[in-house]
Protein backbone atom coordinates (compact mmCIF):
# COMPACT_ATOMS: atom_id res chain seq x y z
CA UNK A 1 0.00 0.00 0.00
CA UNK A 2 2.92 2.35 0.68
CA UNK A 3 4.12 2.13 -2.94
CA UNK A 4 0.59 2.78 -4.19
CA UNK A 5 0.29 5.85 -1.98
CA UNK A 6 3.68 7.20 -3.02
CA UNK A 7 2.81 6.89 -6.69
CA UNK A 8 -0.52 8.57 -6.07
CA UNK A 9 1.25 11.53 -4.48
CA UNK A 10 3.73 11.74 -7.37
CA UNK A 11 0.89 11.73 -9.87
CA UNK A 12 -1.12 14.36 -8.00
CA UNK A 13 1.84 16.71 -7.71
CA UNK A 14 2.74 16.22 -11.37
CA UNK A 15 -0.81 17.15 -12.35
CA UNK A 16 -0.68 20.11 -9.98
CA UNK A 17 2.46 21.45 -11.65
CA UNK A 18 0.57 21.66 -14.91
CA UNK A 19 -2.35 23.43 -13.25
CA UNK A 20 0.00 26.02 -11.77
CA UNK A 21 1.70 26.57 -15.12
CA UNK A 22 -1.65 27.43 -16.75
CA UNK A 23 -3.26 29.30 -13.87
CA UNK A 24 -4.22 32.78 -15.05
CA UNK A 25 -3.17 31.96 -18.60
CA UNK A 26 -5.88 29.55 -19.78
CA UNK A 27 -7.13 30.26 -23.30
CA UNK A 28 -8.93 27.07 -24.29
CA UNK A 29 -12.14 26.94 -22.23
CA UNK A 30 -15.19 24.97 -23.36
CA UNK A 31 -18.41 23.63 -21.86
CA UNK A 32 -19.11 19.93 -21.52
CA UNK A 33 -22.54 18.56 -22.37
CA UNK A 34 -24.73 18.59 -19.22
CA UNK A 35 -21.73 19.55 -17.12
CA UNK A 36 -19.40 22.44 -16.34
CA UNK A 37 -16.34 23.91 -17.94
CA UNK A 38 -13.26 22.08 -19.14
CA UNK A 39 -9.92 23.66 -19.98
CA UNK A 40 -6.67 22.63 -21.62
CA UNK A 41 -5.23 22.44 -18.11
CA UNK A 42 -7.78 19.75 -17.11
CA UNK A 43 -6.84 17.61 -20.09
CA UNK A 44 -3.08 18.00 -19.77
CA UNK A 45 -3.13 17.46 -16.03
CA UNK A 46 -5.14 14.27 -16.47
CA UNK A 47 -2.83 13.00 -19.20
CA UNK A 48 0.19 13.55 -16.96
CA UNK A 49 -1.44 11.90 -13.95
CA UNK A 50 -2.37 8.83 -15.98
CA UNK A 51 1.13 8.56 -17.42
CA UNK A 52 2.67 8.61 -13.93
CA UNK A 53 0.29 5.92 -12.68
CA UNK A 54 0.64 3.81 -15.83
CA UNK A 55 4.44 3.86 -15.55
CA UNK A 56 4.21 1.98 -12.26
CA UNK A 57 0.95 0.05 -12.59
CA UNK A 58 0.22 -0.72 -16.26
CA UNK A 59 -2.31 -3.43 -15.39
CA UNK A 60 -4.55 -1.21 -13.23
CA UNK A 61 -7.89 0.13 -14.47
CA UNK A 62 -8.43 3.89 -14.62
CA UNK A 63 -11.57 6.00 -14.40
CA UNK A 64 -10.78 9.63 -15.18
CA UNK A 65 -13.11 12.59 -15.53
CA UNK A 66 -12.05 13.70 -19.00
CA UNK A 67 -10.96 10.45 -20.67
CA UNK A 68 -13.46 8.04 -19.16
CA UNK A 69 -13.12 4.43 -18.07
CA UNK A 70 -10.31 2.08 -19.10
CA UNK A 71 -10.92 -1.36 -17.64
CA UNK A 72 -8.06 -3.83 -17.24
CA UNK A 73 -9.98 -6.51 -15.40
CA UNK A 74 -7.92 -6.61 -12.20
CA UNK A 75 -8.85 -5.65 -8.64
CA UNK A 76 -7.42 -2.11 -8.78
CA UNK A 77 -9.03 1.00 -10.28
CA UNK A 78 -7.67 4.55 -10.04
CA UNK A 79 -10.30 7.30 -9.92
CA UNK A 80 -8.95 10.63 -11.08
CA UNK A 81 -10.18 14.22 -11.04
CA UNK A 82 -7.34 16.25 -12.58
CA UNK A 83 -8.91 19.57 -11.61
CA UNK A 84 -11.75 19.79 -9.13
CA UNK A 85 -13.01 23.35 -9.20
CA UNK A 86 -12.56 24.05 -12.91
CA UNK A 87 -14.90 27.06 -12.93
CA UNK A 88 -12.95 28.59 -10.04
CA UNK A 89 -9.72 27.86 -11.90
CA UNK A 90 -10.94 29.40 -15.15
CA UNK A 91 -11.91 32.57 -13.29
CA UNK A 92 -8.66 32.65 -11.26
CA UNK A 93 -10.43 31.95 -7.98
CA UNK A 94 -7.83 30.12 -5.86
CA UNK A 95 -9.92 27.15 -4.73
CA UNK A 96 -9.19 24.02 -6.75
CA UNK A 97 -7.26 20.78 -6.36
CA UNK A 98 -6.21 17.46 -7.83
CA UNK A 99 -7.96 14.37 -6.49
CA UNK A 100 -6.87 10.75 -6.90
CA UNK A 101 -8.36 7.68 -5.24
CA UNK A 102 -7.75 3.96 -5.58
CA UNK A 103 -10.36 1.23 -5.42
CA UNK A 104 -9.52 -2.38 -4.65
CA UNK A 105 -12.29 -4.87 -5.37
CA UNK A 106 -14.81 -2.02 -5.46
CA UNK A 107 -13.79 -0.37 -2.18
CA UNK A 108 -11.78 2.86 -1.96
CA UNK A 109 -8.58 2.05 -0.06
CA UNK A 110 -6.55 5.24 -0.45
CA UNK A 111 -6.85 8.83 -1.53
CA UNK A 112 -4.64 11.80 -2.32
CA UNK A 113 -5.73 15.41 -2.68
CA UNK A 114 -3.21 18.04 -3.70
CA UNK A 115 -3.93 21.76 -3.34
CA UNK A 116 -1.11 23.15 -5.49
CA UNK A 117 -1.56 26.84 -4.66
CA UNK A 118 -1.19 26.22 -0.93
CA UNK A 119 1.10 23.18 -1.25
CA UNK A 120 -1.29 21.25 0.98
CA UNK A 121 -1.19 17.48 0.65
CA UNK A 122 -4.04 15.37 2.00
CA UNK A 123 -3.45 11.63 2.18
CA UNK A 124 -5.55 8.78 3.49
CA UNK A 125 -5.27 4.99 3.66
CA UNK A 126 -8.24 2.97 4.84
CA UNK A 127 -7.74 1.94 8.44
CA UNK A 128 -4.69 4.16 8.93
CA UNK A 129 -6.14 7.64 9.39
CA UNK A 130 -6.33 10.87 7.39
CA UNK A 131 -3.49 13.39 7.18
CA UNK A 132 -2.66 16.87 5.92
CA UNK A 133 1.03 17.49 5.34
CA UNK A 134 1.79 14.59 7.66
CA UNK A 135 -0.42 15.82 10.52
CA UNK A 136 -3.37 13.69 11.53
CA UNK A 137 -6.82 15.13 10.81
CA UNK A 138 -9.87 15.06 13.08
CA UNK A 139 -13.37 16.32 12.40
CA UNK A 140 -14.91 19.04 14.55
CA UNK A 141 -16.82 18.48 17.78
CA UNK A 142 -19.68 20.89 17.06
CA UNK A 143 -22.94 19.22 18.08
CA UNK A 144 -25.53 21.97 17.48
CA UNK A 145 -26.64 23.04 14.02
CA UNK A 146 -26.91 26.67 15.14
CA UNK A 147 -23.19 26.68 15.95
CA UNK A 148 -22.08 24.91 12.79
CA UNK A 149 -20.44 26.09 9.60
CA UNK A 150 -21.49 24.05 6.58
CA UNK A 151 -20.64 23.87 2.91
CA UNK A 152 -22.69 22.82 -0.09
CA UNK A 153 -22.74 22.88 -3.86
CA UNK A 154 -25.24 22.89 -6.72
CA UNK A 155 -25.40 20.77 -9.85
CA UNK A 156 -24.77 22.39 -13.23
CA UNK A 157 -28.04 20.92 -14.49
CA UNK A 158 -30.54 21.44 -11.68
CA UNK A 159 -33.81 20.60 -13.43
CA UNK A 160 -36.35 19.14 -11.00
CA UNK A 161 -33.84 19.31 -8.16
CA UNK A 162 -33.88 23.11 -8.05
CA UNK A 163 -36.83 23.55 -5.68
CA UNK A 164 -35.63 20.78 -3.37
CA UNK A 165 -32.09 22.15 -3.26
CA UNK A 166 -33.21 25.70 -2.54
CA UNK A 167 -35.50 24.58 0.28
CA UNK A 168 -32.79 22.47 1.90
CA UNK A 169 -30.37 25.39 1.63
CA UNK A 170 -32.93 27.83 3.03
CA UNK A 171 -33.65 25.68 6.06
CA UNK A 172 -29.99 25.17 6.89
CA UNK A 173 -29.31 28.88 6.45
CA UNK A 174 -32.09 29.66 8.90
CA UNK A 175 -30.88 27.21 11.54
CA UNK A 176 -27.15 28.03 11.31
CA UNK A 177 -27.89 31.76 11.65
CA UNK A 178 -24.66 33.60 12.46
CA UNK A 179 -22.36 30.86 11.08
CA UNK A 180 -24.13 30.03 7.85
CA UNK A 181 -23.28 28.20 4.64
CA UNK A 182 -20.36 28.38 2.22
CA UNK A 183 -20.26 27.37 -1.42
CA UNK A 184 -16.65 27.08 -2.54
CA UNK A 185 -17.13 25.41 -5.93
CA UNK A 186 -15.00 22.32 -5.21
CA UNK A 187 -16.57 19.26 -3.57
CA UNK A 188 -13.22 17.62 -2.86
CA UNK A 189 -11.89 20.81 -1.26
CA UNK A 190 -15.01 20.99 0.90
CA UNK A 191 -14.65 17.39 2.04
CA UNK A 192 -11.00 17.99 2.94
CA UNK A 193 -12.15 20.87 5.14
CA UNK A 194 -14.78 18.74 6.82
CA UNK A 195 -12.05 16.19 7.55
CA UNK A 196 -9.88 18.82 9.23
CA UNK A 197 -12.72 20.40 11.20
CA UNK A 198 -12.96 23.72 9.35
CA UNK A 199 -16.41 22.82 8.04
CA UNK A 200 -18.74 20.81 10.24
CA UNK A 201 -20.72 19.33 7.36
CA UNK A 202 -21.13 19.23 3.58
CA UNK A 203 -23.94 18.09 1.31
CA UNK A 204 -24.46 18.03 -2.45
CA UNK A 205 -26.31 16.13 -5.18
CA UNK A 206 -25.42 15.08 -8.72
CA UNK A 207 -21.75 14.46 -7.92
CA UNK A 208 -19.60 11.96 -9.81
CA UNK A 209 -17.32 9.31 -8.34
CA UNK A 210 -14.15 11.34 -8.99
CA UNK A 211 -15.70 14.30 -7.13
CA UNK A 212 -15.97 12.41 -3.85
CA UNK A 213 -13.82 9.25 -3.85
CA UNK A 214 -10.78 10.63 -2.01
CA UNK A 215 -12.72 13.15 0.08
CA UNK A 216 -15.24 10.62 1.37
CA UNK A 217 -12.47 8.40 2.73
CA UNK A 218 -10.70 11.41 4.25
CA UNK A 219 -13.81 12.36 6.23
CA UNK A 220 -14.42 8.81 7.40
CA UNK A 221 -10.83 8.25 8.49
CA UNK A 222 -10.86 11.61 10.31
CA UNK A 223 -13.74 10.35 12.44
CA UNK A 224 -16.65 11.75 10.46
CA UNK A 225 -19.68 10.16 8.87
CA UNK A 226 -20.68 9.98 5.20
CA UNK A 227 -24.08 8.77 3.97
CA UNK A 228 -26.73 9.46 1.39
CA UNK A 229 -29.29 12.16 2.17
CA UNK A 230 -31.58 9.57 3.78
CA UNK A 231 -28.87 8.27 6.06
CA UNK A 232 -28.28 5.04 4.17
CA UNK A 233 -24.69 3.95 3.45
CA UNK A 234 -23.14 5.89 0.59
CA UNK A 235 -20.95 4.70 -2.23
CA UNK A 236 -18.96 7.00 -4.46
CA UNK A 237 -21.40 6.21 -7.30
CA UNK A 238 -24.61 7.38 -5.60
CA UNK A 239 -24.40 10.95 -6.97
CA UNK A 240 -25.28 12.45 -3.61
CA UNK A 241 -23.42 12.87 -0.37
CA UNK A 242 -24.02 14.03 3.18
CA UNK A 243 -20.77 14.31 5.13
CA UNK A 244 -20.43 15.59 8.67
CA UNK A 245 -18.54 15.28 11.92
CA UNK A 246 -21.09 12.61 12.84
CA UNK A 247 -22.59 14.59 15.71
CA UNK A 248 -24.70 16.70 13.33
CA UNK A 249 -25.77 13.82 11.13
CA UNK A 250 -29.11 12.76 12.70
CA UNK A 251 -30.54 16.29 12.73
CA UNK A 252 -29.32 17.00 9.20
CA UNK A 253 -30.98 13.85 7.87
CA UNK A 254 -34.20 14.86 9.62
CA UNK A 255 -34.14 18.34 8.11
CA UNK A 256 -33.30 17.15 4.61
CA UNK A 257 -36.12 14.57 4.71
CA UNK A 258 -38.68 17.36 5.10
CA UNK A 259 -37.71 18.74 1.69
CA UNK A 260 -37.08 15.62 -0.37
CA UNK A 261 -39.21 15.32 -3.49
N, C-alpha and C positions, 0 to 999 in steps of 0.2 A: 504493500500500500504506500510505503514511503516513496518509492520510485514513481508511482502513479501521481502522487501529490506534487512531487518535484517537477515533473514534466508539465503538469497542469499550471503550475506557477510560471514556468518558463514560457509557456504558450500565452498565458494571459498578459504577461509583461511585454512579450513581443507584439501582441495585438495592440496593447496600450501605447507602445512607441509610435505605431502608425497613426493612432488617433491623435496623439499630441502633435505629430508632424503636419497634420491637416487642420488642426483646430484653428478656426478663424480664417482659414484659406480654402474652404470647401467651395467648389464651383458646380459640381455635378450633383444636383439634388433632385430627386424624383419622388413620386407618390406611388406606393404599392396598392394594388387592388384590395379594397376592403381593409386597408391597414394604414399605417402612418408613413412617414418619410423614410427614404433610404438614400445614402450618400456613397460616394466613391470610397470614403473612409470605412464605412461598414463592410463593403465588399473586400477591400484590401486587408483589413484587419482579420476578417474571417479566413481568408485565404492563407494568411500567415499562421494563424492559430492552428488551422488544420494541418499545415505542412509540418509544424513543430510536433504535433501529436502523432502524425503519420510516420515521422522519422523514427519514433521509438516504438509505436504500437500499430504496425501496418495491418494487423488482423482485427482491429477493433472497429465496431460500427460507429458512425457519426451522424448526429442529428443537429444541423446548424440552421439558424434562422434564414439566411439568404440562399443557401445552396441546397437545403432540404435534407432528406434522409438517405444515407448510404449504409445499407445493411451488409454485414459480413457474416452473420450467422452465429457468432460466439456470444459469450455471456456479457461482454462489456460494450457499453454504448456511451460515447461522449456527447453531451448536450451543450451547445455553444450559442451564446449571444455575444457577438463581437462588439456590439455597441448598444447597451441598454440606456435609453434616453436620447435617441437620435434627434428628436425635435429640439430638445435642449441644446444638443451639440451643434445643430445647424444654425441655431440662433445665438451661439456663443454663451449660453447659460452654463455655468460650470458644475452641472450635476449630471454625470454620466459615468458608466463603468463597463468593464468587460466581465462577463460571467461565464464560467465553465463548470459543469458538473459531470460526474461519472456515475452511470448506472451499472450495477452488476446483477444479472438475473432479474431485471425489472425494478430494483431498489436502488435509490441514490445512496452512494457510499462515501462520496467526497465532493467538495465544492471549493472553488476558488473565485473570489471577486477582487478585481483590481481597479482601484480608483486612481487613474494615472495622474490627474492634476494634483492630488494631495499625497500621492505615493503611499496610499493606504492599502494594505494587503489583508484581505479576509480569507481565512482558510478553515476548513472543517472536515473532519473524518468521522464517520458514524461511530459512536461509542467512545470517542476520544476528546470531545469538546469542540468549542468554536473559539477562534482566535482572531485578533486584529493586531498585525505587526508583532506577533508572538505573545501578546497579552490575552489572557483568557477573557471571554465575554460572558456577561450575565444580563438577563433581561431585568427590567425595572421591578420595583415592588409596589407600584401604585395599585391600589385596590378599589378606588372609587372613580367612576366615570367622570365626575365633575372635576377631578384633579388630574385627569389624563390629557396627554397630548397624542393625537392620532394622525395617521396619514392615510390617504386614499388616492385612487386614480379613476379615470373614466375611459371607457372603450372608445376607439376611433369611430366605430359604427354603433351608435347607441340603440337606434330602432326602438323596439318595445321596452327596452330596459331603461329608457330615459326617465320615465315617471318614477319607477321603483328606485333608481339610483339617487334621484333628487330628494325623494322622501327620506331615504336612509341617511343621506348626508344632512338634511335639515334636522332630523331628530338628534343626530350625534352632535351637531353644532349647538343645538339648544342645551343639551345636557352637559357638554364640556365647558360651556360658558367662557370663562376667562382664558382657558388654555386653547381650546379650539382644534381645528383640523388643518393639516398641511397637504398640499398636492405638489410633489416635487417633479413629477414627470418621469420617474424611473422606479419601477417596482422592485428591482433588485437592490437599489440604493436604499429604498424604504425598509426592506426586510433586514438589511444589514444594520440599520439604525434601530429597529426593534430589538435585534439580537444584542446590541450594546446598551440598551436602555435609554436611548435618546427619545425614541417614540415608544409609547406604551402599547400601541396596536396599529394594525394596517389591514385594510380590506379592499378588494377590487374584483371585478368580474371581467370575463372575456380575455383572460391572460393565457399565454401559450407556455408550453413546458419550459422553454429556455428563459422565460421571464422569471420563473420562480424556483427552478430546480436547486440551485446553489443556496439561494436565500432561505428557502423553506428549511433545509437542513441546518443552516446557521441558527435560525430561531429555535429550532427544536433542541439542538445541542447546547444552546445558551440557557436552556431551562424554560423556554416558552412553549406555547401550544399553537398548532396549526391545524385547521379543519376547513370544511366547506362552510357555507353560510348557515346551514342547518345544524352544524355541530358534528356531522358525520365525518369519519376519517377522510382526509384529502390526499389525492395523488397529484402529481405535477401535471396530469393531463385533464383535470376536472374543469379548467378554465374559470375557476373562481377560488378565492382564498380569503380566509379570515385568520390572521396571525396576531397573537397577543402575548403578554407576559404570563398568561394563564389565569391570573387572578380576575381579569376583566372579562374573560371569555363567556361565562354563563349569562351575564347581563347583556353583552353585545349580541349573543345569539337570540335572546329574548326580544331585544329591540328590533333586530333585523327581521325577525319572523313576522312582525306586525305590518311590514311593508312589502313582503314578498308577493309577487303576482302569481 
